[in-house]
Amino acid sequence: MDKSGSKEAQEAKPLRHGYTTGSNAAAATKAALTALITQDEQTEATIHLPIGQDVTFTIVRCEFTLERAETEVIKDGGDDPDATHGARIIAEVTWRDESGIELDGGIGVGRVTKPGLPVEVGEAAINPVPRKMIRQAANDVLKQFELDRGVRVVISVPDGEEIAKKTLNGRLGILGGISILGTRGTVVPFSTAAYKASVAQAIRVAVKCGCEHIVLSTGGRTEKYGIDMYPELSEEAFVEMGDFVGFALLHCKRQGIKRVTMVGMMGKFSKIAQGVMMVHSKSAPIDFGFLAKVALEAGATEEQAELIRGANTAALVGDWMQEWGYPGFFELLSSYCCDMGLKEVGGGMELDTVIISMKAVLLGSARRIGAEDR
């Protein structure tokens, strides 16, 4: 049957790619240095992206004197719901007496204060690929005009400190603003890559800070519950994994974490209990047949199990199990989560599962110690 006019087909329409903060910073740098050399206003700049494309950026502001130039671009994130979409990214370029290109961050670009990131402590949070792109853009201009002079580049994001509040930067020890990021040069719309990268980075920071017990949560409320549960743990130990359960667990395993606690709610954890390790609502529906099976194991009647099979939310099932007096249901579900999590990573760690209600009330928990699979 032709579904070309269906809702699914419409949703499958390709989304528009945007450009990373690193690409924008590189374009602004090229325009600023060109303006400094030529003393002409620049309205656009074309740079070569890591993925092999040449892209032209619009320069929305260009100011210059004989000693300095400053240009500004507006980050276009495409159809990606990125916190930095629409951010003003500014490059200031000045001459320096020494040779080479000096790069730093100004207002709104964070400063690294914790180990475990790809940038050294004390440096501006401009990641390696953007650093290379910015330096390359400056070198290309110097080469174009056959100049051998030292250049200082400062990247600023005026609203960066406010934007950073919507990111994980504070938890990662990046203070004072956003990070200048990007490995491809483009932003893939609704990509999981950026979130996965932040989860992996958070776990690396935790390891560098000496954490041997990490608490993975699915969101803000569950993370807060975890923080209240383990007040003795440092803030680096708490990592918001979102929907990427398997990815986070595997990364903990690779980093040698000894103990992991997962904190979440009925909906997503009922999926983990079945071995579903990517728990986004669109990735896998809730299996109410499975929840009915667990309810029967906890002592529920067949009539109650039949009601569960017809339920419309996992939270409702949780409410019923409390109302009907089957607390063992949540212990069983937690145990299944532990077993499936250990199966995913091949054992070799201690894994706890904590299931809470929408009102942040403990429903059940379990713990498993998994021997390393041979």
C-alpha positions, -999 to 999 in steps of 0.1 A, spaced: 0 0 0 13 35 -9 19 55 22 34 85 5 7 107 19 6 93 53 17 110 85 46 86 88 59 97 53 55 134 62 75 128 94 102 111 74 108 142 54 145 151 56 153 178 81 176 207 75 211 204 88 227 233 107 263 242 115 282 237 147 295 265 170 330 255 158 321 261 122 306 295 130 336 305 150 359 295 122 339 315 96 339 346 119 376 342 123 382 341 86 361 372 80 377 392 109 412 385 98 403 393 62 388 426 73 419 434 94 442 428 64 421 444 37 404 471 58 372 463 39 339 452 54 332 415 50 296 403 45 303 366 41 330 339 47 335 305 31 352 278 50 360 241 44 342 217 68 358 185 83 333 165 63 346 179 30 320 206 22 326 242 15 300 264 33 294 302 31 284 320 63 267 354 65 285 380 85 260 401 104 285 426 118 320 436 108 340 463 126 377 470 122 406 493 128 443 491 118 450 470 149 419 448 154 388 435 137 356 419 150 329 400 132 298 383 143 277 354 129 244 339 141 244 302 147 219 283 126 212 249 141 190 239 112 161 218 124 180 206 155 166 218 189 200 228 201 204 253 230 229 273 209 206 278 179 205 316 173 235 323 194 257 353 185 293 340 179 320 367 177 356 365 166 380 393 176 414 392 157 445 413 166 481 412 155 507 398 179 545 403 180 552 366 182 546 342 153 518 317 152 482 318 161 471 323 197 435 312 204 414 319 235 378 323 247 362 355 257 329 364 273 304 335 272 329 308 263 334 284 292 367 276 310 376 240 318 380 234 356 379 196 358 400 168 342 386 143 318 377 166 290 395 169 256 408 203 266 433 209 294 422 224 328 425 262 326 419 264 289 389 279 271 363 252 263 371 251 226 373 215 215 401 201 194 384 200 160 370 236 163 405 247 174 420 231 143 392 247 121 398 282 136 436 280 132 431 266 96 408 295 87 433 320 100 462 303 82 443 302 49 438 340 51 475 346 59 485 324 31 461 341 7 477 375 14 512 360 16 517 373 52 539 359 79 525 375 111 514 364 145 476 365 152 455 364 183 420 351 180 394 354 208 360 337 204 331 351 224 294 343 228 276 372 245 247 351 258 269 320 264 267 320 302 229 320 301 228 294 273 251 272 293 225 268 320 205 246 295 235 223 290 256 199 311 286 222 312 284 231 349 284 194 358 313 188 335 333 216 352 330 240 323 322 273 339 313 308 326 297 298 293 292 273 265 317 250 248 327 256 211 320 222 197 318 201 165 336 173 148 318 172 115 311 209 111 274 203 106 246 196 131 226 165 123 190 173 131 176 155 162 209 136 163 216 114 193 253 120 188 255 152 208 236 138 238 256 106 237 288 126 236 278 146 267 270 114 286 303 98 277 321 130 286 303 132 320 313 96 328 350 103 318 350 134 341 335 113 369 363 88 365 390 114 364 376 129 396 379 95 413 343 83 413 338 45 415 301 47 420 280 64 393 243 72 395 226 72 361 192 89 358 167 93 330 158 129 338 159 158 362 134 145 388 151 111 389 185 127 392 174 148 421 161 116 438 195 100 433 213 130 447 191 128 478 198 90 481 235 94 480 245 127 496 280 114 502 288 112 465 303 142 446 283 160 420 304 144 392 290 110 402 255 119 389 250 115 352 218 121 333 217 94 307 183 102 293 171 74 270 205 60 263 206 33 289 227 7 271 252 33 259 257 48 294 261 13 310 286 2 284 306 34 288 306 29 326 319 -6 320 346 6 296 357 32 321 361 7 348 333 19 371 327 -6 399 291 2 408 263 18 389 229 28 402 200 35 377 172 57 389 140 60 368 103 56 366 79 29 355 76 37 318 112 36 308 123 10 334 96 -14 323 114 -14 289 148 -19 305 134 -49 323 127 -66 289 162 -58 276 153 -26 257 183 -3 262 172 27 241 140 37 260 127 67 239 90 66 236 93 62 198 120 34 200 98 8 216 63 7 230 55 -4 265 47 -41 266 17 -44 289 17 -81 284 51 -82 300 39 -61 329 10 -84 334 34 -114 335 55 -96 362 23 -88 381 13 -125 381 47 -134 394 41 -109 422 9 -126 432 -17 -107 411 -49 -125 400 -56 -133 364 -84 -108 364 -60 -81 375 -34 -92 349 -61 -88 322 -67 -52 334 -30 -45 331 -29 -59 295 -55 -32 286 -38 -3 305 -27 28 286 3 38 307 29 21 328 23 47 355 -13 35 358 0 -1 362 22 11 390 -7 29 407 -28 -3 405 0 -25 419 3 -1 449 -35 1 453 -38 -37 451 -10 -43 476 17 -59 455 50 -41 465 69 -72 453 60 -62 417 84 -33 419 112 -54 434 107 -80 406 108 -53 379 139 -38 394 155 -72 395 148 -77 358 163 -43 351 195 -53 369 197 -86 351 192 -71 317 217 -43 324 243 -68 334 236 -89 304 241 -58 282 276 -51 296 287 -87 301 288 -85 339 318 -72 358 300 -46 379 275 -41 407 243 -28 394 214 -12 414 180 -3 401 157 22 418 122 28 405 103 59 418 68 73 412 60 105 393 58 121 428 93 109 436 82 82 460 103 50 461 84 21 446 110 -6 446 147 -14 442 171 -43 436 208 -50 435 228 -75 415 266 -82 414 275 -95 380 305 -117 376 326 -109 345 313 -130 315 340 -154 302 
